[in-house]
Structures are given as C-alpha cells and as structure tokens.
Amino acid sequence: MWASALIIAALLAAVAAVMAAAGKKQIAKAGTPTPEQAIDSVKADVAEIKETAHR
C-alpha cells in the first residue's frame, strides 16, 4: 500500500517538475513586459512641454 502511494507521489512530482520547466521556459521567452502606452504618453507629454516652452 505504501509503495503505491510512493509511486504516485513520485509521478506527480515528475509531472510538476516538467510543468514548472515548461512554464519557466515560456516566461523566459516572453521577456520583460514594457508599458508601451505609458512610454508613448510620456514622450507625447515631453514633446508638448518642449513645444510650449519654445513659444
């Protein structure tokens, strides 16, 4: 009885390890998230301020 529990636990641990490795690979492939909209908004604000300052 205990042997079957040990086999099932080992199997579940192996599946969890494979899933963790696959998830880590996907996260590494995705890279760091960049807030594109915020960057564009700040650039537009800076351009507006520079334009206003030159008047």
C-alpha positions, 0 to 999 in steps of 0.5 A, a space after each residue: 500500500 505504501 509503495 503505491 502511494 510512493 509511486 504516485 507521489 513520485 509521478 506527480 512530482 515528475 509531472 510538476 517538475 516538467 510543468 514548472 520547466 515548461 512554464 519557466 521556459 515560456 516566461 523566459 521567452 516572453 521577456 520583460 513586459 514594457 508599458 508601451 502606452 505609458 512610454 508613448 504618453 510620456 514622450 507625447 507629454 515631453 514633446 508638448 512641454 518642449 513645444 510650449 516652452 519654445 513659444 
